[in-house]
Amino acid sequence: MSHDGVLLHGVHHKRESDLAFVVGHGFTNNVRKPYVARVLARLARHAGVVAFDFRGHGRSGGRSTVGADEVHDIEAAVRTARDLGYRKVATVGFSMGASIVIRHAALGRTRPDAVVSVSGPARWWSRETAPMRRVHWLLEQPHGKIAARAIGVRLGGGWVQAPESPLEVVARITPTPLLIVHGDLDHYFGPEHARSLHRASSGHAELWIEPGMRHAESAATPDLVDRMAAWIAGNVEDEE
């Protein structure tokens, strides 16, 4: 259950480890999608994994706010991981989930021990690619909610006031370790989004621009997932 009362459903890959990865999926995804499940299973080779469907997605209740109120969902997942006995918790977000883990680390009640943002936007209302123009059609047109439901998303109303963007809050994550991962062939958000976040972190974040990588979970190779897990483990150890 989230802090604002939304019932969340997800999975727990249990492992004898002090470390857990809390994973936030991208827009229209859920933990049962094959490429999301593959990422979760690969991460589970390295540590425990706690992953919920965001509100309005999959088996969770509520309606999607496309990144605004979903910080409560990540907060609930981090709290759950700590209640399960994991001493260290890192958040890993993909696409929409990447924006959420950045905002959560900056604004949430329970700060994670490390953060990884994969294929995330730096700012809202990005329309420079054809896929994002289609996403905005779903969000803004009268029939968008019906179309979104057909692909498994229950949309809420539009934002009354825009939440602070990842670009506006990323500097507040310091001193929590932050890794920004982005593909140079990302067809939703170009790599300049990642570079902008890196600059806004004032050099605190580590930036990986991955050659040949496209977008989010479907583009996350086993090698990349393993390297992200190793980066988290190394940076969590450095904090001790």
Buried (B, 14 or more C-beta within 10 A) or exposed (E): EBBEEBEBBBBBBEBEBBBBBBBBBBBBBBBBBEBBBBBBBBBBEBBBBBBBBBBBBBEBBBBBBBBBBBBBBBBBBBBBBBEEEBEBBBBBBBBBBBBBBBBBBBBBEBBBBBBBBBBBBBBBEBEEBEEBEEBBEBBEEEEBBEBBEEEBBBBBEEBEEEBBBBBBBBBBBBEBBBBBBBBEBBEBBBBEBBBBBBBBBEEBBBBBBBEEBBBBBBBBEEEBBBBBBEBBBEBBEEEE
